[in-house]
Amino acid sequence: MTERARPEDPALVPEHKGGDGTVGDPAARAREVCLRLLTLAPRTRAQLAAALRKRGIPDQAANAVLGRYEDAGRRRQIRESERRRRCAAK
């Protein structure tokens, strides 16, 4: 009996192309890879950076995307902290 081939996650394939078959904007590819990986499990910035490097995403595009995720995470932490402080003050 032959073994069925497992479909590969496109984000895990280095030469992944966009839905229209083109390689596309490196920042868009970086966002797509990060979103797919973060959907599977929480990842550190270093893990995401390594995954982007492995897929040939230029450092400039990778750093821009990772910086935006980091900023969004900080803003969320600040909002949650303020909300907890308000609830504790009641």
C-alpha positions as CSV (number, residue, x, y, z in Angstrom):
1,M,0.0,0.0,0.0
2,T,1.4,3.4,-0.9
3,E,1.5,6.2,1.5
4,R,-0.6,9.3,0.8
5,A,1.4,12.4,0.3
6,R,0.7,15.1,2.9
7,P,-0.2,18.4,1.5
8,E,2.4,21.0,2.4
9,D,1.5,24.2,4.2
10,P,2.3,26.9,1.5
11,A,3.9,29.0,4.3
12,L,6.4,26.3,4.9
13,V,7.6,26.1,1.3
14,P,10.5,28.5,0.6
15,E,9.4,29.4,-2.9
16,H,5.8,29.9,-2.1
17,K,4.0,32.2,-4.6
18,G,0.9,34.3,-4.1
19,G,-2.5,33.1,-5.1
20,D,-2.1,34.6,-8.6
21,G,1.2,32.6,-9.2
22,T,3.5,35.6,-8.8
23,V,6.2,35.9,-6.2
24,G,4.9,39.4,-5.2
25,D,5.9,42.0,-2.7
26,P,8.4,40.8,-0.1
27,A,6.5,42.6,2.7
28,A,3.2,40.9,1.7
29,R,4.9,37.5,1.6
30,A,6.4,38.2,5.0
31,R,2.9,39.1,6.4
32,E,1.4,36.0,4.9
33,V,4.1,33.7,6.3
34,C,3.8,35.3,9.8
35,L,0.0,35.1,9.8
36,R,0.1,31.4,8.8
37,L,2.7,30.5,11.4
38,L,1.0,32.5,14.1
39,T,-2.3,30.8,13.3
40,L,-0.7,27.4,14.0
41,A,0.9,28.4,17.4
42,P,2.4,31.4,19.2
43,R,5.9,32.2,18.0
44,T,8.6,34.5,19.2
45,R,10.1,37.2,17.1
46,A,13.2,35.2,16.6
47,Q,11.2,32.2,15.4
48,L,9.3,34.3,12.9
49,A,12.6,36.0,11.8
50,A,14.2,32.6,11.2
51,A,11.2,31.4,9.2
52,L,11.3,34.5,7.0
53,R,15.0,34.2,6.5
54,K,14.6,30.5,5.5
55,R,12.0,31.6,2.9
56,G,14.3,34.2,1.4
57,I,12.4,37.3,2.6
58,P,14.8,40.3,2.5
59,D,15.8,41.5,6.0
60,Q,14.4,44.9,5.4
61,A,10.9,43.6,4.6
62,A,11.1,41.1,7.5
63,N,12.1,43.7,10.0
64,A,9.3,46.0,8.9
65,V,6.7,43.3,9.3
66,L,8.0,42.0,12.6
67,G,8.3,45.5,13.9
68,R,4.6,46.1,13.2
69,Y,3.6,42.9,14.9
70,E,5.7,43.9,17.9
71,D,4.2,47.4,18.1
72,A,0.7,45.9,17.9
73,G,1.5,43.5,20.7
74,R,2.8,46.3,22.9
75,R,-0.4,48.3,22.3
76,R,-2.5,45.3,23.2
77,Q,-0.5,44.8,26.4
78,I,-1.0,48.5,27.4
79,R,-4.7,48.4,26.7
80,E,-5.1,45.2,28.8
81,S,-3.0,46.7,31.6
82,E,-5.1,49.9,31.7
83,R,-8.3,47.8,31.7
84,R,-7.2,45.7,34.6
85,R,-6.2,48.9,36.5
86,R,-9.6,50.4,35.9
87,C,-11.4,47.2,37.0
88,A,-9.2,47.0,40.2
89,A,-10.0,50.7,41.0
90,K,-13.8,50.0,41.1
